[in-house]
Amino acid sequence: MTEILYVILGMLTGGIIVYIYLNKKVSDTVDILTDSLVKNRLLKEEIGKSDKSKKNWKSSKKKYYGNKKRKSNS
């Protein structure tokens, strides 16, 4: 009879320990995923705010005058 009680007590204790361990692991994983999602969202907002994406490419192009124009300037 005592063996049955030991088995039941061991199963209950083991089940509680496994539940606590897995609950901690899942909560840590959720925290890591939440942190990465928040970080990615903040980075996306900062990239969207930057002025580099609104650069006017027409005025920033270098002009090439060819060999004749270049020789006469020097």
MOPE-V134367 format. One record per pair of residues at least 4 apart in sequence whose ideal C-beta (glycine too) atoms are under 6 Angstrom apart, sorted by sequence separation. I is the first residue (numbers start at 1). J is the second residue. D is the distance in whole Angstrom. If there is no record, write none. Layout:
i:I j:J d:D
i:I j:J d:D
This chain:
i:5 j:9 d:6
i:10 j:14 d:6
i:65 j:69 d:3
i:65 j:70 d:6
